[in-house]
């Protein structure tokens, strides 16, 4: 099948590469000539494990191409997959300007029937707006009899595991209002259907809402556990024991029950806000989601607050090692990462930071440039030298089994602030280190000394 993917960002690039890997002829369109030049030269503009190999393999096979030529992209594919960004507007709603611009571009160049697929994360009602934009453009061209269909096909890709998620999906949600479009989508996804039917066909508005509902549920679980973690600290409980206790209930399960220092990234924060705005538009405030967002924003400061309680408000002359910059492991994505809140708070209090992240340090340089209060280490242990404490903001595997004797020897003060609960407090305490986790401030971590 010939498929055009409009937008070569995270969703578009992963989807296009994986569709080509299934044997389709895929043409990826982007308006950014530098990005297309990079892709055509063999580079990849984002970090996603395994993506570079998939792209290289399919470019070599002639199944995957990249272009800035809009007319050629529309002529290429029966399926026109819109995978452009939907950033948050000033009021938190999803900004659909790029989606609608892509739709108009398709209509401006199409000369035969097209199946227009909304792959971008969009609020309920977007398909109607896409239909209207396409029809208006076709009418202006005098093509009132031209036919097209609009389908909702939301993505459920996790950064850091996107290739596997695409190839082994839990479900493939298709929102359509005509059988012909469903048939086209079934054909496109047929290679992923061999074991069992993963396709869930529904009306378009339900498909649009499903994506937001999924992310909202996961974010709610995270904020719920973070709020319980804060309570656990007050009452002297251990949130890890609580997690295991409730996760063993099959009705609850263990997924997304880890307490930590808040979620970030390009999806959860944006989608929670957009879903709230949708509720407001229809006169229905979504109070649970208001609380989810509020808890998460406060949780991003939990590490900074613990540091200030331990060392005082004035951190001039203090130096901290920071392990982890990306919002989660497996990506270089820094959008709404907790590390940003930690670093900026430490700098504001007068401290300096030496950071290490396996893949996100270049992105951090892009955000902050070169500054005297931020240094980068070649490896995790080098970040420790001369630091008054180690702060952990991302749960990369490389951080999970450190040599605690090395940590103690290289840190100026043997203090750990673990924002992801990577370690057992008893293990750390036995090594002579002062430990501050999330929801685990029990006697094993020891009473912190007076501010110094």
C-alpha positions as CSV (number, residue, x, y, z in Angstrom):
1,X,0.0,0.0,0.0
2,X,1.1,3.6,-0.7
3,X,1.0,5.7,2.4
4,X,1.8,9.4,3.0
5,X,2.7,10.5,6.5
6,X,2.5,14.2,7.1
7,X,4.8,15.3,9.8
8,X,8.2,13.7,10.6
9,X,8.2,14.3,14.3
10,X,8.1,11.6,16.9
11,X,4.7,10.0,16.0
12,X,5.1,10.5,12.2
13,X,8.6,9.2,12.0
14,X,8.0,6.1,14.1
15,X,4.7,5.4,12.3
16,X,6.2,5.9,8.9
17,X,9.3,3.8,9.5
18,X,7.3,1.0,11.0
19,X,4.7,1.0,8.2
20,X,7.5,0.8,5.7
21,X,8.9,-2.1,7.7
22,X,5.6,-3.9,7.1
23,X,6.2,-3.7,3.3
24,X,4.3,-0.5,2.5
25,X,5.7,2.3,0.3
26,X,5.8,5.3,2.6
27,X,6.5,8.9,1.8
28,X,7.1,11.2,4.8
29,X,6.4,14.9,4.3
30,X,7.7,17.7,6.5
31,X,7.8,21.5,6.1
32,X,11.2,21.7,7.8
33,X,13.8,21.4,5.0
34,X,16.7,20.9,7.6
35,X,14.9,17.9,9.1
36,X,14.3,16.3,5.7
37,X,17.9,17.0,4.7
38,X,19.1,15.3,7.9
39,X,16.8,12.2,7.2
40,X,17.9,12.0,3.6
41,X,21.5,12.1,4.7
42,X,21.0,9.1,7.0
43,X,20.5,11.1,10.3
44,X,17.6,10.8,12.7
45,X,16.3,14.0,14.5
46,X,15.0,12.2,17.6
47,X,16.3,9.6,19.9
48,X,14.2,6.4,20.0
49,X,15.9,3.0,20.6
50,X,16.0,1.0,17.3
51,X,14.5,3.7,15.1
52,X,17.6,4.5,13.3
53,X,18.0,0.9,12.2
54,X,14.4,0.6,11.0
55,X,14.8,3.8,9.0
56,X,18.1,2.8,7.5
57,X,16.8,-0.6,6.5
58,X,13.7,0.7,4.7
59,X,15.4,3.6,3.0
60,X,17.9,1.1,1.6
61,X,15.0,-1.0,0.4
62,X,13.3,1.9,-1.3
63,X,10.2,1.6,0.9
64,X,10.8,4.8,2.9
65,X,11.4,8.3,1.5
66,X,11.3,11.9,2.8
67,X,10.3,15.0,1.1
68,X,9.2,18.7,1.4
69,X,7.2,18.5,-1.8
70,X,3.5,18.7,-0.7
71,X,2.1,18.0,-4.2
72,X,4.2,14.8,-4.5
73,X,3.1,13.7,-1.0
74,X,-0.6,14.0,-1.8
75,X,-0.2,12.3,-5.1
76,X,1.7,9.4,-3.5
77,X,-0.7,7.8,-1.0
78,X,-4.2,6.6,-0.9
79,X,-3.8,7.0,2.9
80,X,-2.8,10.5,4.0
81,X,-1.8,10.1,7.7
82,X,-1.7,13.4,9.6
83,X,0.9,13.2,12.4
84,X,1.7,16.8,13.1
85,X,2.1,18.4,16.5
86,X,-0.9,19.6,18.6
87,X,0.8,21.9,21.1
88,X,-1.0,23.4,24.0
89,X,-2.5,26.8,23.4
90,X,-2.4,29.6,26.0
91,X,-5.6,28.2,27.6
92,X,-4.3,24.6,27.6
93,X,-6.5,23.5,24.7
94,X,-4.9,21.6,21.8
95,X,-3.7,23.9,19.0
96,X,-5.1,22.4,15.8
97,X,-3.6,24.8,13.4
98,X,-1.1,22.3,12.0
99,X,-3.7,19.5,11.7
100,X,-6.0,21.8,9.8
101,X,-3.2,23.2,7.6
102,X,-2.3,19.6,6.7
103,X,-5.9,18.8,5.8
104,X,-6.2,21.9,3.6
105,X,-2.9,21.0,1.9
106,X,-4.3,17.6,1.0
107,X,-7.4,19.1,-0.5
108,X,-5.3,21.7,-2.3
109,X,-3.5,19.0,-4.3
110,X,-5.7,15.9,-4.3
111,X,-7.2,14.7,-7.6
112,X,-8.7,11.3,-6.5
113,X,-10.2,9.8,-3.4
114,X,-8.1,9.9,-0.3
115,X,-8.5,8.4,3.2
116,X,-7.3,11.1,5.6
117,X,-6.2,9.6,8.9
118,X,-5.9,11.7,12.1
119,X,-2.9,10.1,13.8
120,X,-2.1,13.2,15.9
121,X,-3.6,13.4,19.4
122,X,-6.6,15.6,18.9
123,X,-9.8,16.5,20.9
124,X,-13.2,15.2,20.2
125,X,-14.7,16.9,17.2
126,X,-11.4,17.4,15.3
127,X,-12.5,15.0,12.5
128,X,-15.5,17.2,11.8
129,X,-13.2,20.2,11.6
130,X,-10.9,18.3,9.2
131,X,-13.8,17.3,7.0
132,X,-15.0,21.0,6.9
133,X,-11.5,22.3,6.0
134,X,-11.1,19.7,3.2
135,X,-14.5,20.3,1.8
136,X,-14.1,24.1,1.8
137,X,-10.8,23.8,0.0
138,X,-12.3,21.4,-2.6
139,X,-15.3,23.7,-3.1
140,X,-12.9,26.6,-3.8
141,X,-11.3,24.5,-6.5
142,X,-14.7,23.7,-8.0
143,X,-14.4,20.0,-7.0
144,X,-17.7,19.7,-5.2
145,X,-18.1,16.0,-6.3
146,X,-14.6,15.0,-5.1
147,X,-14.7,12.3,-2.4
148,X,-12.6,11.7,0.7
149,X,-13.0,10.0,4.1
150,X,-11.7,11.0,7.5
151,X,-10.6,8.4,10.0
152,X,-9.4,8.7,13.6
153,X,-6.5,6.3,14.4
154,X,-4.9,7.5,17.6
155,X,-1.4,6.4,18.5
156,X,-0.5,4.6,21.7
157,X,3.3,4.7,21.5
158,X,5.5,5.0,24.6
159,X,8.7,6.9,24.2
160,X,11.6,4.5,24.7
161,X,9.5,1.5,23.5
162,X,7.7,2.9,20.5
163,X,9.0,0.4,17.9
164,X,7.8,-2.5,20.0
165,X,4.5,-0.8,20.8
166,X,3.8,-0.3,17.1
167,X,4.7,-3.9,16.1
168,X,2.9,-5.5,19.1
169,X,0.0,-3.2,19.9
170,X,-2.5,-3.9,22.7
171,X,-5.1,-2.5,20.4
172,X,-5.5,-0.6,17.2
173,X,-8.3,2.0,17.5
174,X,-10.1,2.9,14.3
175,X,-12.8,5.6,14.3
176,X,-14.7,5.6,11.0
177,X,-18.1,6.2,9.6
178,X,-17.9,4.2,6.4
179,X,-17.1,0.5,5.7
180,X,-14.7,1.3,2.8
181,X,-12.3,3.3,5.0
182,X,-12.4,0.5,7.6
183,X,-11.4,-2.0,4.9
184,X,-8.5,0.2,3.9
185,X,-7.3,0.5,7.5
186,X,-7.7,-3.3,8.0
187,X,-5.5,-3.9,5.0
188,X,-2.9,-1.4,6.2
189,X,-2.7,-3.1,9.7
190,X,-3.2,-6.7,8.5
191,X,0.5,-7.8,9.2
192,X,-0.1,-6.9,12.9
193,X,-3.3,-9.0,13.0
194,X,-1.9,-12.5,12.5
195,X,-2.2,-13.7,16.1
196,X,-5.5,-12.2,16.9
197,X,-7.7,-9.3,15.8
198,X,-6.4,-6.1,17.6
199,X,-8.6,-3.7,15.6
200,X,-11.3,-1.9,17.6
201,X,-13.6,-0.2,15.2
202,X,-15.8,2.5,16.7
203,X,-17.4,5.9,15.9
204,X,-15.0,8.7,15.3
205,X,-15.7,10.7,18.4
206,X,-15.2,7.7,20.6
207,X,-11.9,7.0,19.0
208,X,-10.8,10.6,19.5
209,X,-11.8,10.5,23.2
210,X,-10.1,7.0,23.8
211,X,-6.6,8.4,23.4
212,X,-7.2,11.2,25.9
213,X,-9.0,8.9,28.3
214,X,-6.1,6.4,28.2
215,X,-3.4,9.0,29.1
216,X,-5.7,10.6,31.7
217,X,-6.2,7.3,33.4
218,X,-2.4,6.6,33.5
219,X,-1.6,10.1,34.8
220,X,-4.3,9.8,37.4
221,X,-2.7,6.6,38.8
222,X,0.7,8.4,39.0
223,X,-0.7,11.4,40.8
224,X,-2.8,9.2,43.1
225,X,0.3,7.3,44.2
226,X,2.4,10.5,44.6
227,X,-0.3,11.9,46.9
228,X,-0.3,8.7,48.9
229,X,3.5,8.9,49.0
230,X,3.4,12.3,50.6
231,X,0.9,11.0,53.2
232,X,3.1,8.0,53.8
233,X,6.0,10.3,54.7
234,X,3.8,12.1,57.2
235,X,2.5,9.0,58.9
236,X,5.8,7.0,58.8
237,X,4.7,4.4,56.2
238,X,6.7,3.1,53.2
239,X,4.9,3.8,49.9
240,X,6.7,0.8,48.3
241,X,5.1,-1.6,50.7
242,X,1.7,0.1,50.0
243,X,2.3,-0.2,46.3
244,X,2.9,-4.0,46.5
245,X,0.0,-4.3,48.8
246,X,-2.6,-2.7,46.5
247,X,-0.9,-3.8,43.2
248,X,-1.5,-7.5,44.1
249,X,-5.2,-6.8,43.8
250,X,-6.0,-7.9,40.2
251,X,-8.6,-5.2,39.9
252,X,-5.8,-2.6,40.4
253,X,-2.5,-4.2,39.1
254,X,1.0,-2.9,39.4
255,X,1.3,-0.8,36.3
256,X,1.8,3.0,36.8
257,X,1.7,2.7,40.6
258,X,5.3,3.9,41.2
259,X,5.6,7.0,43.4
260,X,8.1,9.5,42.2
261,X,8.9,13.2,41.5
262,X,6.2,13.7,38.9
263,X,5.5,12.9,35.2
264,X,6.5,15.0,32.3
265,X,7.0,14.6,28.5
266,X,5.0,15.6,25.5
267,X,1.8,13.6,26.2
268,X,0.5,13.4,29.7
269,X,0.7,17.1,30.7
270,X,-0.6,18.4,27.3
271,X,-3.4,15.8,27.1
272,X,-4.6,16.3,30.6
273,X,-4.9,20.1,30.0
274,X,-6.6,19.6,26.6
275,X,-9.1,17.2,28.0
276,X,-9.9,19.6,30.8
277,X,-10.5,22.4,28.2
278,X,-12.8,20.0,26.3
279,X,-14.8,19.5,29.4
280,X,-15.1,23.2,30.0
281,X,-16.2,23.8,26.4
282,X,-19.2,21.5,27.0
283,X,-19.9,22.9,30.5
284,X,-18.5,20.0,32.4
285,X,-15.5,20.7,34.6
286,X,-13.4,17.6,35.0
287,X,-12.5,17.9,38.7
288,X,-10.5,14.7,39.0
289,X,-8.2,15.8,36.2
290,X,-7.8,19.3,37.8
291,X,-6.5,17.5,40.9
292,X,-4.3,15.2,38.8
293,X,-2.6,18.2,37.2
294,X,-2.3,20.1,40.5
295,X,-0.7,17.2,42.3
296,X,1.7,16.6,39.5
297,X,2.9,20.2,39.3
298,X,3.5,20.2,43.1
299,X,5.3,16.8,42.9
300,X,7.8,18.2,40.5
301,X,9.1,20.3,43.3
302,X,9.3,17.6,45.9
303,X,13.0,16.9,45.4
304,X,13.9,20.6,45.5
305,X,11.9,21.0,48.7
306,X,13.7,18.0,50.3
307,X,17.0,19.5,49.4
308,X,16.1,22.9,50.9
309,X,14.8,21.3,54.1
310,X,18.1,19.4,54.4
311,X,20.5,22.2,53.4
312,X,18.6,25.4,54.0
313,X,17.2,28.1,51.7
314,X,20.6,29.6,50.9
315,X,22.5,27.1,48.7
316,X,25.4,29.4,47.7
317,X,28.6,27.4,47.7
318,X,26.7,24.1,47.5
319,X,27.2,21.7,44.6
320,X,24.9,18.9,43.5
321,X,25.2,15.8,41.3
322,X,22.2,15.2,39.1
323,X,21.6,11.8,37.6
324,X,18.9,11.9,34.9
325,X,17.7,14.8,32.7
326,X,15.1,13.3,30.4
327,X,11.6,13.1,31.6
328,X,11.8,9.3,31.5
329,X,14.4,6.6,30.5
330,X,14.7,5.6,26.8
331,X,14.4,9.1,25.4
332,X,16.1,12.4,25.1
333,X,12.8,14.3,25.6
334,X,13.2,17.1,28.1
335,X,9.7,18.5,27.8
336,X,8.2,19.2,31.2
337,X,10.9,17.1,32.8
338,X,11.3,17.2,36.6
339,X,15.0,17.8,36.2
340,X,14.3,21.3,34.8
341,X,12.4,22.2,38.0
342,X,15.2,20.8,40.1
343,X,18.1,22.5,38.3
344,X,16.3,25.9,38.0
345,X,15.4,25.8,41.7
346,X,19.0,24.9,42.7
347,X,20.4,27.7,40.6
348,X,17.9,30.2,42.0
349,X,19.1,29.3,45.5
350,X,22.8,29.8,44.5
351,X,23.9,26.2,43.9
352,X,25.8,24.6,41.0
353,X,25.0,21.3,39.3
354,X,27.0,18.6,37.5
355,X,24.6,16.4,35.5
356,X,24.8,13.1,33.7
357,X,22.2,11.5,31.4
358,X,22.9,8.7,28.9
359,X,21.2,10.5,25.9
360,X,19.7,13.9,27.0
361,X,22.7,16.1,27.7
362,X,22.8,17.5,24.2
363,X,19.2,18.4,24.5
364,X,19.9,20.1,27.8
365,X,22.7,22.1,26.2
366,X,20.2,23.2,23.5
367,X,17.8,24.4,26.2
368,X,20.2,26.2,28.5
369,X,23.3,26.8,26.4
370,X,26.6,27.0,28.2
371,X,26.3,28.4,31.8
372,X,28.8,28.5,34.7
373,X,26.5,26.8,37.2
374,X,25.9,23.7,35.0
375,X,28.5,21.1,34.0
376,X,28.2,17.8,32.4
377,X,29.9,14.6,33.4
378,X,31.3,11.8,31.1
379,X,29.8,9.1,33.3
380,X,27.6,8.9,36.5
381,X,30.5,8.5,39.0
382,X,32.3,11.5,37.6
383,X,29.3,13.7,38.4
384,X,29.7,12.9,42.1
385,X,33.0,14.5,42.7
386,X,32.8,17.4,45.2
387,X,29.0,17.2,45.3
388,X,27.1,17.9,48.6
389,X,24.5,15.4,47.5
390,X,23.3,13.1,44.7
391,X,19.9,13.9,43.2
392,X,18.2,11.3,41.0
393,X,15.5,12.5,38.6
394,X,15.3,9.7,36.0
395,X,15.2,6.0,36.5
396,X,17.8,4.9,33.8
397,X,19.0,1.3,34.2
398,X,22.6,2.5,34.6
399,X,21.6,4.2,37.9
400,X,19.9,1.2,39.5
401,X,22.9,-0.8,40.8
402,X,25.6,1.6,41.8
403,X,28.6,0.8,44.0
404,X,27.5,2.6,47.2
405,X,31.1,2.7,48.5
406,X,32.1,4.7,45.5
407,X,29.2,7.0,46.0
408,X,30.2,7.6,49.6
409,X,33.9,8.1,48.7
410,X,33.3,10.6,45.9
411,X,30.5,12.7,47.4
412,X,31.5,15.6,49.6
413,X,28.6,14.7,51.8
414,X,27.1,11.1,51.8
415,X,23.5,12.2,50.9
416,X,21.1,10.8,48.3
417,X,17.8,12.3,47.1
418,X,16.2,9.5,45.2
419,X,13.3,10.9,43.1
420,X,12.5,7.5,41.6
421,X,12.8,5.2,44.6
422,X,15.5,3.1,42.9
423,X,17.1,1.9,46.2
424,X,16.0,0.2,49.4
425,X,16.5,2.6,52.3
426,X,18.0,-0.2,54.5
427,X,20.6,-1.0,51.9
428,X,21.7,2.6,51.5
429,X,21.7,3.2,55.2
430,X,23.9,0.1,55.8
431,X,26.5,1.7,53.5
432,X,26.6,4.8,55.7
433,X,24.7,7.1,53.3
434,X,21.8,9.4,54.2
435,X,18.8,8.5,52.0
436,X,15.8,10.6,51.1
437,X,13.3,8.8,48.9
438,X,9.7,9.5,47.9
439,X,7.2,8.3,50.5
440,X,9.9,6.4,52.4
441,X,11.2,8.8,55.0
442,X,11.3,6.2,57.7
443,X,13.9,5.6,60.5
444,X,16.3,3.7,58.2
445,X,17.1,6.9,56.3
446,X,18.0,8.6,59.6
447,X,16.9,12.0,60.8
448,X,18.5,14.6,58.6
449,X,21.0,16.8,60.3
450,X,20.3,20.5,60.8
451,X,20.7,22.7,57.8
452,X,24.3,23.4,56.9
